[in-house]
Amino acid sequence: MTVAAMSGVPFKLQDAATTGNGTAIALPPSFRNHTFVITAAAGTTAGAVQLEASNDPTLAGTWGLITAAPVTVIASTDILVTVTGLFNFIRARISTTISGGGSPSVTVTYEGAKSY
């Protein structure tokens, strides 16, 4: 089952993760403005997240790129990525393992809204 985004309601695509594709979420066609907040835990020293889109939430192959390059994480820092476009399904794939001392991880939160 795929979760659908709700206007103005944040949704965690990755939640304190170190590897993996993250949760795929369906976007309504009225959403054209998209915000992603990528936050790495304190002590994280390496890793990257690739924002991706597909027309099939279960696609096992390569998803399309939302950003041209993966976003490198920074410990204890919110990285804000905003994009405009029409997407059916999105996810945040950890393209380079999140690593470092202590308990490294990354959380990626998506928020979209209706565009009038």
Residue pairs with C-beta under 8 A, 6 or more apart in sequence:
2 24
2 25
2 26
2 57
2 89
3 11
3 23
3 25
3 26
4 25
4 26
4 27
4 28
5 11
5 25
5 26
5 27
5 28
5 31
5 110
5 112
7 28
7 30
7 31
7 112
7 113
7 114
8 111
8 113
9 111
10 37
10 109
10 110
10 111
11 23
11 25
11 109
11 110
11 111
12 23
12 107
12 108
12 109
12 110
13 22
13 23
13 25
13 36
13 90
13 91
13 92
13 108
13 109
13 110
14 20
14 22
14 23
14 49
14 92
14 94
14 106
14 107
14 108
15 107
16 41
16 105
16 106
16 107
17 94
17 98
17 105
17 106
17 107
18 47
18 94
18 97
18 98
18 99
18 104
18 105
18 106
19 94
19 97
19 98
20 93
20 94
21 91
21 93
21 94
22 91
22 92
22 93
22 94
22 108
23 91
24 54
24 57
24 58
24 89
24 90
24 91
25 89
25 90
25 91
25 110
26 57
26 88
26 89
27 34
27 87
27 88
27 89
27 90
27 112
28 114
29 86
30 114
30 115
31 86
31 87
31 112
31 113
31 114
31 115
32 84
32 85
32 86
32 115
33 82
33 84
33 112
33 113
33 115
34 66
34 82
34 83
34 84
34 85
34 87
34 90
34 110
34 111
34 112
35 80
35 81
35 82
35 110
35 111
35 112
36 51
36 80
36 81
36 82
36 83
36 92
36 108
36 109
36 110
37 78
37 79
37 80
37 81
37 108
37 109
37 111
38 49
38 71
38 73
38 78
38 79
38 81
38 92
38 106
38 107
38 108
39 76
39 77
39 78
39 79
39 106
39 107
39 108
39 109
40 47
40 73
40 74
40 75
40 76
40 77
40 98
40 104
40 105
40 106
41 75
41 76
41 102
41 103
41 104
41 105
41 106
42 75
42 76
42 102
43 75
43 100
43 101
43 102
43 103
43 104
44 73
44 74
44 75
44 98
44 99
44 100
44 104
44 105
44 106
45 75
45 99
45 100
45 101
45 104
46 73
46 96
46 97
46 98
46 99
46 100
47 72
47 73
47 94
47 96
47 97
47 98
47 99
47 100
47 104
47 106
48 70
48 71
48 72
48 73
48 94
48 95
48 96
49 70
49 71
49 73
49 92
49 93
49 94
49 95
49 106
49 108
50 65
50 67
50 70
50 71
50 92
50 93
50 94
50 95
51 65
51 66
51 67
51 71
51 81
51 83
51 90
51 91
51 92
52 63
52 64
52 65
52 66
52 90
52 91
52 92
52 93
53 63
53 64
53 65
53 66
53 85
53 87
53 88
53 89
53 90
54 63
54 64
54 88
54 89
54 91
55 88
55 89
56 89
57 89
63 91
63 93
66 83
66 85
66 87
66 90
67 81
67 83
70 95
70 96
71 79
71 81
72 96
73 79
73 98
73 106
75 100
90 110
92 108
92 110
94 106
98 104
98 105
98 106
